């Protein structure tokens, strides 16, 4: 134990000295300069790393800074090795999970589709998996893999970006939405550099206080990215609530979720101790974090809703209708039936603080998907 404490103290001292001594070094011009915290300004990868060629054998200024910063983080015990897993994570789902539910995607309104797609693809490594027009409105889905639960390596959570030129002024996500939690294998320095280069804004944090990169997209969506390994990088959709117990009861008793073990995410990952409880349907799937806030939740914003797959949307609509209504601490059904122009059966709901959850018929959802193998056979 003494030896571990000594090593930690030495690491912290080494990192702190290295960090403080950077003020004595000349700073090269950087796109990050003038926009973010000093730590972010100094974390851009070397040119070799940017091109994917690996680090230069010589110890560059950037490499030295990363090494000393990492040493300091390890010294205070907030870092996790790149090879560690930060959440329970199984293989690809084979159809709808045993719970009967699957958190499938989140919807955001965006005033500039090209800017937003660039942020999520070039900055965070996602890809465009499908596009469509609904009543003349362009929708783009981005994810880390195939959305379908029937393909060999599918079941990836996605973001549905809906073009809306009248999105709220100031690009406020508004409402109860707080952030998306991800886990990526890249170093935090590389992640910060890429999201900045892709048009995002890195949120400054005091040195050594956060073990994740926090950034906002051009449309204002906040993401928190931790370094680690996870099959589907998406792990958390976080909401704020003035009434944690009431909100948790609604998600569990009405929407059918269960409490999930946050594990290291609570102390090391995107949650960083924020979440009172983590709720979800399955350990390997995306969970919902309900974080206490002091201010009243206001309506509006660019966040639309969270989409959940199920076999019986009518049953969910009935449960929400029987919950007493949003004005009395329950929820309301905004729409139940087939979506015009698509035909997919849904139950669009909203709770007492404005959190939108739409339940989507699983079979209809799979009908919207077209497995790559089928497309190849037809061509």
C-alpha positions in Angstrom: 0.0 0.0 0.0 2.8 2.4 0.9 4.5 1.6 -2.4 1.4 2.4 -4.3 0.9 5.7 -2.5 4.5 6.6 -3.2 4.3 5.8 -6.9 1.1 7.8 -7.1 2.6 10.8 -5.3 5.7 10.7 -7.6 3.4 10.5 -10.7 1.4 13.4 -9.5 4.5 15.4 -8.8 6.0 14.6 -12.1 2.8 15.5 -14.0 2.3 18.7 -12.0 5.9 19.9 -12.6 5.5 19.1 -16.3 2.2 20.8 -16.5 3.4 24.0 -14.7 6.6 24.1 -16.7 4.7 24.4 -20.0 4.3 28.1 -19.3 8.1 28.4 -19.9 7.8 26.8 -23.4 6.9 28.7 -26.6 3.4 27.8 -27.8 3.1 27.1 -31.5 0.1 28.5 -33.4 -2.9 26.2 -33.0 -6.5 26.2 -34.1 -7.4 25.5 -30.5 -5.6 28.6 -29.2 -7.8 31.4 -28.0 -10.8 29.1 -27.8 -10.3 26.6 -25.0 -8.6 26.0 -21.8 -4.8 25.8 -21.7 -4.9 22.0 -21.4 -7.0 21.7 -24.5 -4.8 24.1 -26.4 -1.8 21.9 -25.7 -3.4 18.4 -26.4 -3.4 18.4 -30.2 -1.7 15.3 -31.6 1.5 15.4 -33.6 1.2 15.7 -37.4 2.1 12.0 -37.7 -0.7 11.0 -35.3 -3.2 13.2 -37.2 -2.4 11.3 -40.4 -2.8 8.0 -38.7 0.9 7.1 -39.1 1.7 6.7 -35.4 3.8 8.8 -33.1 7.2 10.0 -34.2 10.1 8.2 -32.5 11.4 11.5 -31.2 9.7 12.8 -28.1 7.8 15.8 -29.4 6.6 18.7 -27.2 3.0 17.4 -27.6 4.1 13.9 -26.6 5.9 15.1 -23.6 2.9 17.2 -22.5 0.6 14.2 -22.9 2.9 12.0 -20.9 3.2 14.4 -18.0 -0.5 15.1 -18.0 -1.3 11.4 -18.0 1.1 10.9 -15.1 -0.6 13.6 -13.1 -4.0 12.0 -13.8 -2.8 8.6 -12.7 -1.2 10.2 -9.6 -4.6 11.3 -8.3 -6.3 8.1 -9.4 -8.7 9.4 -12.1 -7.4 7.7 -15.2 -8.4 4.3 -16.7 -6.0 2.5 -19.0 -7.0 2.6 -22.7 -7.7 -1.1 -22.8 -10.1 -1.2 -19.9 -13.9 -1.6 -20.2 -16.0 1.1 -18.6 -19.4 -0.7 -18.9 -20.9 -4.1 -19.0 -20.9 -4.8 -22.7 -22.0 -7.9 -24.5 -22.0 -8.9 -28.2 -24.5 -7.9 -30.9 -28.1 -8.5 -29.9 -30.0 -11.3 -31.7 -33.3 -9.7 -32.3 -35.3 -7.9 -29.6 -33.7 -8.6 -26.1 -35.4 -10.7 -23.5 -36.6 -7.5 -21.7 -38.8 -6.8 -24.7 -37.4 -3.3 -25.2 -34.4 -1.8 -26.9 -33.3 1.9 -26.7 -32.6 2.5 -30.4 -32.0 6.2 -31.1 -32.3 9.8 -30.1 -33.8 12.6 -32.2 -32.3 16.1 -32.5 -33.4 19.1 -34.6 -30.5 20.7 -36.4 -30.5 24.0 -38.3 -27.4 23.0 -40.4 -27.4 19.4 -41.4 -23.9 19.4 -43.1 -22.2 20.9 -40.0 -23.9 18.5 -37.6 -23.1 15.4 -39.8 -19.4 16.5 -40.0 -19.1 16.8 -36.3 -20.4 13.3 -35.6 -18.7 11.6 -38.5 -15.3 13.3 -38.7 -15.1 14.4 -35.1 -16.5 11.3 -33.3 -16.0 8.6 -36.0 -19.6 7.7 -36.7 -21.0 7.1 -40.2 -24.2 7.9 -42.0 -26.3 4.7 -41.9 -29.5 5.9 -43.6 -31.3 9.0 -44.9 -35.0 9.7 -45.6 -37.5 12.5 -46.2 -40.6 12.7 -44.1 -43.2 15.2 -45.4 -40.4 17.0 -47.3 -38.1 17.2 -44.2 -34.6 15.6 -44.5 -33.6 13.1 -41.8 -30.1 11.7 -41.5 -29.2 8.8 -39.2 -25.6 8.5 -37.9 -24.3 5.5 -35.9 -21.2 3.4 -35.3 -22.7 0.4 -37.1 -25.8 -1.3 -38.5 -29.1 -0.3 -36.7 -31.0 -3.6 -37.4 -31.1 -6.1 -34.6 -31.4 -9.0 -37.2 -27.9 -8.6 -38.8 -24.8 -10.4 -37.6 -23.2 -7.2 -36.1 -26.1 -4.9 -35.7 -28.1 -3.3 -32.9 -26.1 0.0 -32.8 -27.7 3.1 -31.2 -28.1 5.9 -33.6 -28.9 9.7 -33.7 -31.7 10.9 -36.0 -30.8 14.4 -37.1 -33.9 16.2 -38.4 -33.4 19.4 -40.5 -35.2 22.3 -38.9 -34.2 25.8 -40.1 -36.3 27.3 -37.2 -34.3 25.4 -34.5 -34.2 27.5 -31.3 -32.0 30.6 -31.3 -28.6 30.1 -29.8 -28.8 26.4 -30.7 -30.0 25.5 -27.2 -30.8 21.8 -26.6 -33.2 23.1 -23.9 -35.6 21.0 -22.0 -34.4 18.2 -19.7 -31.7 16.9 -22.0 -28.1 17.2 -20.7 -25.6 15.1 -22.7 -24.7 11.9 -24.6 -22.2 9.6 -22.9 -19.7 7.7 -25.2 -16.7 5.5 -24.8 -14.0 5.6 -27.5 -10.6 3.8 -27.8 -8.8 7.0 -29.0 -6.9 9.0 -26.5 -8.6 12.0 -24.9 -6.1 14.3 -26.6 -6.9 12.9 -30.0 -10.7 13.1 -29.3 -10.4 16.7 -28.3 -8.4 17.6 -31.4 -10.8 15.8 -33.8 -14.0 17.3 -32.4 -12.5 20.8 -32.6 -11.3 20.2 -36.1 -14.8 19.0 -37.1 -16.5 22.2 -35.9 -17.3 21.3 -32.3 -16.4 23.2 -29.2 -14.4 21.6 -26.4 -15.7 22.5 -23.0 -12.9 23.6 -20.7 -12.4 21.8 -17.4 -9.8 22.6 -14.7 -6.7 20.4 -15.0 -7.2 16.9 -13.5 -10.8 17.3 -12.5 -12.5 15.3 -15.3 -11.6 12.0 -16.9 -13.5 12.6 -20.2 -13.6 15.1 -23.0 -16.8 17.3 -23.0 -17.7 19.0 -26.3 -20.7 20.5 -28.0 -21.8 20.1 -31.6 -22.5 23.0 -33.9 -26.1 22.7 -33.0 -25.4 22.6 -29.3 -25.7 18.9 -28.4 -23.3 18.1 -25.6 -21.3 14.8 -25.6 -19.0 13.4 -23.0 -16.4 11.0 -24.3 -14.4 8.6 -22.2 -11.4 6.6 -23.2 -11.9 2.8 -23.2 -13.4 -0.1 -25.0 -17.1 -0.7 -25.8 -18.7 -2.5 -28.7 -21.2 0.3 -29.2 -19.6 3.5 -28.0 -23.0 5.0 -26.9 -23.7 4.2 -23.3 -25.8 7.0 -21.7 -28.4 9.6 -22.5 -28.5 12.0 -19.6 -31.5 14.1 -18.5 -31.8 16.6 -15.7 -34.7 16.4 -13.2 -35.9 18.5 -10.3 -37.6 15.4 -8.9 -35.2 12.4 -9.1 -37.4 10.0 -7.2 -40.6 10.8 -9.1 -38.7 10.7 -12.4 -37.1 7.3 -11.6 -40.5 5.9 -10.6 -42.0 7.0 -13.9 -39.2 5.4 -16.0 -39.4 2.2 -14.0 -43.2 1.8 -13.2 -44.6 3.2 -16.4 -41.9 2.8 -19.1 -40.6 -0.5 -17.8 -37.0 0.3 -17.1 -34.9 -1.1 -14.3 -32.0 0.3 -12.2 -28.7 -0.4 -13.9 -25.2 -0.6 -12.3 -23.3 2.4 -13.5 -20.0 0.9 -12.4 -16.9 3.0 -13.2 -19.0 5.4 -15.2 -20.2 7.0 -12.0 -16.7 7.9 -10.8 -14.5 7.8 -13.9 -16.6 8.1 -17.0 -19.1 10.5 -18.6 -21.4 10.5 -15.6 -18.5 11.7 -13.3 -20.6 11.2 -10.2 -23.6 13.2 -11.7 -26.1 10.4 -11.9 -28.3 9.6 -8.9 -29.5 6.5 -10.7 -29.0 4.8 -14.0 -32.0 3.2 -15.6 -32.4 1.0 -18.6 -33.7 -2.3 -20.1 -30.4 -4.2 -20.5 -26.9 -4.0 -19.2 -25.3 -3.9 -22.7 -27.8 -1.3 -24.0 -28.0 2.5 -23.7 -29.1 3.6 -20.3 -30.9 6.8 -19.1 -29.2 8.9 -16.4 -31.4 11.1 -14.3 -29.3 13.9 -12.7 -30.7 16.2 -10.0 -30.9 19.9 -11.0 -32.0 22.9 -9.0 -33.6 25.0 -11.8 -36.9 24.4 -13.3 -36.9 22.3 -16.5 -38.1 24.5 -19.4 -39.8 23.2 -22.6 -38.4 23.5 -26.1 -34.9 23.1 -27.5 -33.3 21.0 -30.2 -33.7 17.6 -28.4 -36.7 15.8 -29.7 -37.1 12.4 -28.1 -35.7 9.0 -27.2 -36.9 6.1 -29.4 -37.4 2.6 -27.8 -38.3 -0.5 -29.8 -41.0 -2.8 -28.5 -43.5 -5.4 -29.7 -46.6 -3.7 -28.3 -46.8 0.1 -28.7 -50.5 0.1 -27.7 -49.8 -1.5 -24.3 -47.2 1.3 -23.6 -49.6 4.0 -24.7 -52.2 2.6 -22.3 -49.7 2.5 -19.4 -48.7 6.1 -20.0 -52.4 7.2 -20.3 -53.1 5.5 -17.0 -50.2 7.2 -15.3 -52.3 10.3 -14.4 -51.1 12.8 -16.9 -48.1 15.0 -17.2 -49.7 17.7 -15.0 -50.0 15.3 -12.1 -46.5 13.8 -12.3 -47.3 11.1 -14.9 -47.1 11.3 -18.7 -49.3 12.0 -21.7 -49.6 10.2 -25.1 -49.1 12.8 -27.8 -49.8 10.4 -30.7 -50.5 6.7 -31.1 -50.8 5.0 -34.5 -49.1 4.8 -37.8 -46.6 7.6 -38.7 -47.9 9.4 -41.8 -45.7 8.8 -44.8 -43.9 5.9 -43.2 -46.5 3.6 -41.8 -44.6 2.5 -38.7 -46.7 2.1 -35.6 -45.6 4.3 -32.7 -46.7 5.6 -29.3 -45.2 9.1 -28.8 -45.2 10.1 -25.1 -44.0 12.9 -22.9 -43.6 13.0 -19.1 -44.2 15.6 -16.5 -40.9 17.4 -17.1 -41.0 17.3 -20.9 -38.9 14.1 -21.6 -40.1 12.7 -24.8 -40.0 8.9 -25.4 -41.5 7.3 -28.5 -42.1 3.6 -28.5 -41.6 2.1 -32.0 -43.1 -1.2 -33.2 -40.1 -3.5 -33.6 -41.3 -5.4 -36.6 -42.2 -2.2 -38.4 -38.7 -0.8 -37.6 -37.0 -3.9 -39.1 -39.2 -3.4 -42.1 -37.6 0.1 -42.5 -34.2 -1.5 -42.5 -32.7 -3.1 -45.5 -29.8 -5.5 -44.6 -26.7 -5.0 -46.8 -26.9 -8.6 -48.0 -30.3 -8.0 -49.6 -29.1 -4.9 -51.3 -26.2 -6.8 -52.8 -28.3 -9.7 -54.0 -30.6 -7.2 -55.9 -27.8 -5.3 -57.5 
